[in-house]
Each structure stands twice: as C-alpha cells, then as structure tokens.
C-alpha cells in the first residue's frame, strides 16, 4: 500500500512543497532539504509574524506623524508604554482562549483562526482617522491582533513538537523561535524606510504589512495534516495513523508506523485521562509518575524568565533607549536599532546548529550569564553620565541581544512544547504562553517609566534578575536533547521513583505510590536519590532508547499497565522489583 498523501505529496516532497509555500522556506534553503520535516518552514511563518509585530512599534511610537494623530502618546512615557504593551494583553487573552478551547479545536484550526483574527486587528488599526476616536480604535485593533498572536504562539510549538521526529524537533522549534528575530529585523528596517515617506505612510504601511505574513500562515495551513497525537487523543485512530505514515513517508501498515502509533497511545493511557476528548485544567496540577505540575511549571518558569530578563526592554524600546539613555537623535537611533536587529538575527541562527549538540541546559545557562554580564556593562557605563562612557553601554545592548538571540529567544518556546506530556501539552503550553504575555506586558509597560525615573538602575535591576535564574536552571531543568516525547515521560517517572523530596516510591496501584522514604532496586542494585535535582540526574543517567526500548521502559515504570493487574510489567511479563521502605 502506498503512503498517504497531503497536498498530493508524501515524505520529503511534501516537506519541500510546504517549505516553498512558506516565506521562510527559501531562506532556510539547504537546511530544510536536509532535515526539516513538513511543518518547519510553514510554521516558522507564524513566528516571523510574531517577531514582526514585536518590533514594528519600536520605530513608530515616537514618530512625529504617529504622535500627531495619536496626540496622547507625544512625550508621555506612560501612554507610550500602554499603547505598546496593550498588545500583550490581547496575546494573553488568546493564550487563555487556547487554554479553554485548544483541545477541542485542534492545532490546524486554531492556527488558521489566529491568522484570520490578526488580519482583522490590523485592518482596525490602519483605518484609524482623526475625525473619530483614533487612539481608542488603534488600541482595540492592537488587542485583537494580540488575541490572534496569542492563539498562534500557544499552538504552533505544540503542533511542531507533535509532528516532528526526535532527531530534528529541537532544530525545528529553534527555527521557529529564531525567525522571531528575522521578523523583528524586517519590522525595524521597514520602520526606518517608511520614516522617510509621507506622514500617513510612516506608521500605516509598517502595521499593514503584517497582513502578508498572516495570509501566508492561514491559507496553506488548510492543506497541512493535523497533529497525529491530537487525532489519536480524540480517538480518530485511522486519521492519526495516516498522518504518522505521511510524515514519515511510510505505508500505513508498516511496522514503524504501527509501533509509533502504539507508543503514542500508551503515552495517552499513562496520562490517566484516556478517553477524554478535552483534558481538564486540573490535570496540569497533578503529580505522581507523570509529574504534570512540575513539568508545567518548568515551561511557565522558562517563559517568565525570558521576559523579566529584559529582552523586550531592549527589543521594543531600543531606539528609545538610545535616545533617552545614550542621547542619540531619532534617525540615528532608528538606524542603530536596525543594525542591532541584524546582530539579533545573525545570532538567532546560532541555536539552529548547536541545540542538539549543546543541549537545552547549557544554552539556558550560557545565555543567562551573557545577558547578565551585558546588563552589568550597560549600567556601569551609564553611571558616569558622559558621552564616551555611554558608548560602552551601546556595546552592552548589542552583546545582550546577541546572547539573547542565540539562547533565550528560542528555548522557552521549545522547552514547554517538549517537556509536557501529551494529554496536558496543549493546556500546559498555553499556561506557559500566558506567563510570557503577562510578564511581557509588565516589562513593556514599565520600561519607559523606569528609564525616565531611575535611569541606569533599570539595567542593574535586569542584571540582578538574570543572576537569580542560574540556580533555578542548574538544579531543576532536566536535559531533553535528542529525546523522544515519550522518553521524556520516562525521565520524569524515573525521577519520581528516585525519591524527589523523600517518600517511598513503590510499584503498586496504577504503577507507583508514595510514602516516607525510598530505596529503588534496578538490575539488583539499590540506589537512593534525594533533593531537587533527581529529575536532572534521571535525564543524565537514562541512555538513549530505541522505540522498542521506550515501550519496555513505559511498562517498567508503570506508565503502561497490562492485563488489568495492579503491578507494572516488564516486556517479558515479569513484575518490576517493588521499592521497599528504608
């Protein structure tokens, strides 16, 4: 039997067809041909649009033509912050919408909806006129555009993770995160070019240009396959099997297709919510062998740290920072902002080539050190208040954006999408995105006010925050590079069995129970794990598994219960060695 087809294609031809449809397909070139599966380039368009909208206000908010129409923004740092940051509130609403309805809609329909809503919001913004209430209309349009973006950013990483092979999942989602920088780069230079045009063009054209990206995202997605994991969760086994086969270019009845389907179904069963078409929110706050709450908090904390580390204080307000802190003209500030975004985009591609070599933990740690030291350089050079010293602060802003682009830009979009188990992935990823937009709003809102009132201490504030991230990452973030989504489930089961925070972990009802102390026997060897790093150690010590070994380990740790008995079974039918109290 021939492999199933989407858009009339299957396997690599389908990958290349989607890549040419996407605006980023040409840019990714040989990288797409070698390793990117069908959805990589197409889904990157959603994040290209995200990056564009993130940067477009930077050159507009202080433009004379914009201030002439929206008079409340002229010289008012609070209003400038509000008009810029209100977009994040819309994004938060979009993420909450996916939290409530994402499992019902599915991944494809949510993405198409998000793109359509963004187009509506853009139209509302660019049609604001002085004979009505332009600022109110513009704000409403910003919120609606944000809703669409919140839907997309909550859905696309999940969709990508669920449709990618283990070997390139990190690369694909890093590409998505990395093209945020390319979108911001495009926005900065369009802002700069439009500043020399007619007054109305100065701000209307840069905002209207978003429609191009939204159309390229929403229309081709109609012909893409749905997530196979979502289909299997909904009980649509025939469709899910067909998508697995199409993504891999295999027959529906091939051994690899059947094995992949069974592994996913086992993972769904292990979640404890098999048969439910929509996972209840309370599932994200449970523990046990699947560790839903811990995994959700890892994703939420990564998005939180990305935002409060100061990234959007630099991205949204780079021209303002140069005008207010380093005392450059508006035109020079826009030009330097464009140059800074070139640096940003160049370093954003670095993670594409090292994500599966260096891993997530190392990049998180390296990026945090780089960002913190850059902020130290900025505030130290601003303290003297001289023009010569201020040039050192400019260097600090450039090194900050380089460090951020190579590490913290893509990682918080990748980590929640892969760290969460299949049944809570959509809701947990939406919660992490809510964290992103909530603290994004906070930082974007307060940055102009902080710059106006405490000056160089703003950068000291961000330096201290970055330093505080290091112990959290080191002790609590397990490595996930080159792990299948189902292997990650096993890592957390191992960490739980290993005795995080004390307590007996014994294989019993449902696989694993709790008590007050633990000794786990594996292969005749007794071991005791203590402390918050048990999951980090579990990830480090678990060897890479084949598909067959994944299925065996799922049984070993009680993630699959066979025959209706109480104990988890080994592949040969024998029971796992029961943990004993010590």
N, C-alpha and C positions, 0 to 999 in steps of 0.2 A: 504494500500500500504506500502511495506517495505521501510525503509530508504535507500537512495542512498549509494553506496559503492565506496571507493577508495582503491586500493591495495587489493580488495576483502573484505574490512572491513569497519565498520562504528562505530561512537561513541567511547567509551573507548577502545575497541580492536584496533581500528585504531590508537588511541593515543599511546598505548603500543607498537604497531608494529613499528611506527615511532621512538619511544624512543629507541628501541633496535637496530634500524639501525644506529642511531646517536652515535657517540663516547662518548657523554656526557650522554647518557641515563642511563648507568649503574651507573655513578657517582651520578646522581640525585635521583636514587633509589625510595624510598617511596614517595618523594616529587612529582615525575612525576605521580605516581599511583593515588595520592590523588587529584591533581589539574591541572596538565599540560595538555592542550589540544593538538591536533595532532602535532602542528608545533614547540612547545617549544624546545624540545631536539634537533630536527633536525636543526633548525635554529641556535641553540647555537653553532653548529659546525662551522658556518661561523665566529662567533666572537671568537671561540677558535683559528681558523686560523689567525684572525686579531691580537689577542694577541700574538700568537707565532711569527708572523713576526715583531711585535712591539719590542719584546725582543731579537730576535736572533742576531742582530748586536752588542748588548752590549758587549758580550764576544769575538767577532770576530775582531772588528775594530782595536784593539791594539794587537792582537795575532801576534807573530813573523812570523808564516807561512803565514798569510794573508798579512802582511806588506812586506814580501819577494817577493811575486808575484805582489802585487799592491804597488810598491815602493813609489808612491806619497803620500801614507797615513802614512808613517812612521814618527812619530814625528811632523806631520803637523796638528794642530788642525782645521784649516780651511778646509782642504781636508777631514779630518775625518768627520767633520760636514756635508760637502757637500755630500759625498758618503752615509751617513746615511739618510740625510734629503731629498735627491732627490726622495726617495720612496714616500714621502708625495706629491710631485708634480704629480707623477703618480696617486695617490689617488684622488687628486684634479681633474685631467682630467677625471677619472672615474665618480666622482660625477657630473661633468659638462655634461658628456655623458647621465647620467640618467636624469638630468635636461632637456635635449633636447629630449630624446627618451624613457624615462621611462614609460610614459603613453601609448605609442604605443606598447612597448614590453610586458608589463605586469610584474608581480612580479616574477613568476616562471622562465620565460625565461631569465630575467635579472640575476637572481641568478646563473643559470646554465652557462650563458655566463661569469659571473665574475669568477667562479671557474675554467673554462677552460682557461681563459686568465692568471690567476695566475700560472697555471701549465706551460704554455708556457714561462712566465717570469722566473720561477725557472730554467727551463732547460737551458735557455740562460745564467743565472748566473753561474751555476755549471760547464758549459763546457768551461769557460774562461781558456785560456792557455797562457804561457809566450811567445810563438813563434808568437803571433799576437798582438793585442792591448787589453790586458786583462781588463784594467780599464774601457775603453770605452764600452766594451761588458758587463761588470758587471753593469755599470751604466744604460745601455739600459735595461738589464734584470730587474733591480730594478724598473725602471719606469713602465715597462709593468706589473710586479707583482702588483705594486701600482694601476694601472688602474683597474685591476680585483678586488682588495680590495675596491677601491672607489665605484665601481658598487655595490658590496655586502653590504657595510656598509650604502649606501644610500637607499637600497631596503629592506633589511631584517627587520629593525624595523617597517617600514611601513607595510610590509606583515604580521608581527606578530600582530601588533595592529589591523589590519583589519580582522584578523581571530580569535581573542581571545574574550572570554566573559569578561564582565566588571569586574567580581569578581577576575579574575586572569591575566588580561592584564599587570598590573604593575609588578606582580611576574615574568611573562614570559620574559618580556623585561629586567627586572633586572637580570634574569638568563643569558640572552644573554650578557648583559654588564659585569656581574660578571665573566663569563668564559673567558673574555679577560685576567683576572688575572691568570687563570689557564693555558692559552696558553703561557703567558709570563713566568710563573713558569717553564713550560716544556722546553721552549727555554733556559732559564738560566742554568738549570741543564744539558741539552744536550750539551750546550756550554762548561760547566765545564768538563763533561766526555770526550768530544771529544778533549779537550786540552791536554789530556794525550796520544792521539793516534798519528798515522803518520801525517806528516805535511799537506798532502793534505786533510786528514780526518778532521782536525781541523776546517776548515770552510766549506768544500763542503757538508759533511753529515748534519750539522745543517740546512743549507739552503735547501738541497734536501728533508729533512723530511717534509717540508710543503706540498709536493705533496699528502701525505697520507690524510691530512685534506681536501685538495681541492677535491680529488676524493670522499670522504665520503659526502661532501657537494653537489657536482654537480650531481652525479649519482642518489641518491634516490629522489632528488627534482623532477625528471622527473615524478614520480608517485604521487606526492603530489597534492592536489587540488589548483586551482588558488584562489586568493583573491575574495570572493563574492562581495565585494564592487567595485573592479575593473571591474568584469564581468557586474554588474548592471550599472556601469557608461558607459560601452561600448554598452549598450542596449542588452546584452546577458542574458535576464531575466530568461530563463529556466535553463541555466547553473548556474547562480548565486543562484537561489532558491535551486537547487540541492546541492550546496556546503554548504549553510546555514543549510539545513536539515542534511547533512552528518556530519558536525562539531558538531552538537548538538544531533545527533543520533535520529532524528525525521522523521516523514513522510513528504513528500513534501507538502502535502495539510493540514498539521496540523495548528491549529490556531496560535501557536507561530512562526512557520516558515513564515506564511503569514504576520503576524504583523511585524516581524523583517525585512522582505523584504520591506514592505511599509515604515517603519521608515527610512531605508537607502535611498529609492527612494525620500522621502520627503527631506532628507538632501541634496541629489544631486540637487533637484529642487531649494532649498533655496540658493544654491551657486550662482545661476544666470547664470550658464554655462551648464544647462541641454541640452542634445542632442549633445554636442561637445565631440568627442572621445578623444581629447587632449586639456587639459586646457592651454590657453595662459599664458605665463610667467607674463604678465601684471596683471593677476588676483591676483597674490601674493602681489601686491602693492595697493590694493583697501581697502577701509574702510567700512563704513556702518554697518548694523546689523551683518554681518558675520565677520567683522574685520580681513580680510585676512592679511593685512600688519602687524598689531600689533602681531598677532599670529605667523607669520613667523619670526618676529624679536625676539620674546621670544625664539624660537628654535635656531635661529642663535646666539643670545647672550649667551645662555647656553653652546653651543659648543665653542664659543670664550673664555668664562671664564674658561672652563675646561682646555683649552690649555695654556693660559697665566698665569694660576695659578701655573704652574711649574711642572705639573705631568710628562711630558716627559723629562724634565731636569733630573728628578730622575730616571725614568724607563729606558730610553735609555742609560744613562751615569752613572748609579750607580757605576759600577766598576771604571770608570774614576774619579768620584767624590771622591771615597775612595783613589785612587792612588794620585790624584793631591791635594785634599783639606785636606785629613786626613793621607796621606803619608803611605799607605799600599802597600805591594807587589802585583804584578799582580794576583798571585794564591790566595792569601788571599782575594783580592778584589772580584774575581770571586766567591769564596766561600761565602763571606758575601752578595754578590748580590743574590745568590741562597737562602740564609736564609731570606733576605729581601722579596723575592718574595713569600716565604712560608707565611710570615706575610701578604703580599698583598692578596694572595688567600684566606686565612682564613677570613680576614675582608671583602673581596668582597662578601662573602656569607651572611654577616650580613643584607644587604639590602633586601635579599630574604624574610626574616622573619619579617621585620618591615616596608616595603614600603607601605603596605596598612593600617598599623596602624598609623605610624608617619606621613605619607604623604610626598609629594614632597617638599613643602616649608620648613618644619622643617629640613629635611635631607640636603637640599641645604645650609641652614643657619648653621647647626651644622658642616657640612663638611668644610665650608669656615672658620669658627672660628678655627677648628682643624688644617687645613692646614696653616693658617696664624701664629698661635702660634708656630707651628713646625718650620716654616722658621725663626721666631724670635729666637728660641732656637739654630738653626744651625748657623746663622750669629753671634750671641752673643758668642758662644763657639769657633768660628774660629778667632775672633778678637785678643785674646791673642797670638795666634800662637804657643801654647805649645801642646805637645802630650797629656797631661792629659785633657786639655780643649777640644781637638779635639774629645775625646771620647763622650763628651756631644753632639757634632754635629752629631755623628753617631746615637745617640739616637733620635735626631730630624728628621733625614732622615727616621728612622723606624716609628716614630709616624706620620710623614707626609703621608707615603704610607698607613698606617693603616686608617687614616682619609679619604684619597682619595678613597681607595678601598671600604669603606663602604658607600660612598655617591656620590662623583662626578664622579666616574668611570661609574656607570650605568645610572645615572639620565639624562645626556644630550643626551643619546640615546632614553630614554623613553619619555621625555618631548616633543620634536618636533613631535614624531610619534603620540602622542595623542592630542596635543594642536591644531594642524592644522585641518581644515575641510576637508571633503572627496575630494572635487574637486581640492584643491591645495595641498593636503597632499604629493603627490609624489614630486612635484616641490619644495615645501617649505622644505621638509625633505632633499632633495638634496642640497638646498641652505645652510641649516644648516650644512650639512656634508662638503660642500665646505669651510665653515668658519672653521670647525675643521681642515681640511687638510692644509689650507692656514696658519693658525697660528701654527699648529703643525710643519710645515716646518720652520717657522720663529724661533720658540723656539729651535728646534733640531739643526738648523743651527748656532744659536748664542751662545748656552750654552757653548761649548768648548772654544769659543773665550772669553766669559765673565769670565769663570773660570781662563783662562790664564792671563787676564789683570786686572780684578778688584777683583778677589778672593772672600772674604767673602761678599762683597757688592752685589754679584749676588743673594744671598739669601735674603738680605734686599730688593732688587728690587721685588722679588716674594712675600715677606711678605706685602709690600705696596699694590701690586696689589690685593691680596686676601682681604685686608681690604676694598678696594674700591668696592668690589662686594656686600657687605652686604646691603647697602641702595637700590640698584637696585632690589635685590631679595625680600626684605621686602615690597617694595611699588608696584612692578609691576608683580610679579609672582603669579597668582591665583592657588589655590589648585585644583587638579584634581583627587585625590584618590577616588576609587570606583565609578567614574562617567563613564557612557557610553559615547562613542564618540559623540553621538547626544545630550546628556545632556551638554557636553562642549560647543556645538554650542549655546545652550540656555543661558549658563552663559555669553557668550560674547554679545548676544543680550540684556540680562538684563543690563549688564554694559554699553552698548551703549545707551539704553533707559534711564539709570540712569543719564546721563549727564556728561560724561567724558569731561573735558576741557570746559564745558559750552555748550550751544546750545540747542534749542528745539528739543526734540525727540518726534515726533508725528507719530501715525499710520496713514499712508496715502498711497500714491502710492508705491506699492511694499512692503508695511508693515510699514516702518519707514522713516521719513525725518529729516531734520536738520534746525536749526535756531539759536537763540542767547541766550536762557535761557530755563530752563525746570522745569516743575513740572509734575511728573508722578503719576497717580492715579491707585492704585491697591487695590481691595477689599474695595473701599470707602476711603482709607487712602492716603493722599497726602504726598509725600516724595521728597527730593531733595538730589542728590548725587553730590559731587564735588571732584575734584582732581584726581591724577593719580591712586588712589587705588580703583576706582569704580569697576573694574573687580575683584579685590581681595575680596571686600565686597560682590559682586554679588555671587561669588563662596561660600563664607562663609554662606550667608543667604539662598541660594537655598537648600531646603530639597532634599533628595534623591527621585528620581521619578521612578515609575513603567513604563513599556513600554507604557501602555495606557496613563499615565500622560505625558510622553515625547511627544506623538503625540498631546495631548491637548495644551501643552506649546509651541510647534512649531507653532501652529495656533495662540496662544495668542500673540506671539511676532513677528508675520508677517513672520515667516520662511516658512509658507505654506499659499498660497493664494487660496481660493476656489471660484468656481463659476464665476471667471473672474472679480470679483469686485475689487475695489480699497483698501478696508479695510481688514485687517486680521480678521479672525473669531474665535470665541470660539468654543468649541466642540459642543455646543448646537445651534450654528448658529448665536449667538449674536455677535455684534461687540465689539472689545476691546475698553475700555474707552480711548478717544483721549487725548493726552497730551495737556496742554494749556500753553500759554506763560505767563511768570511772570516777 
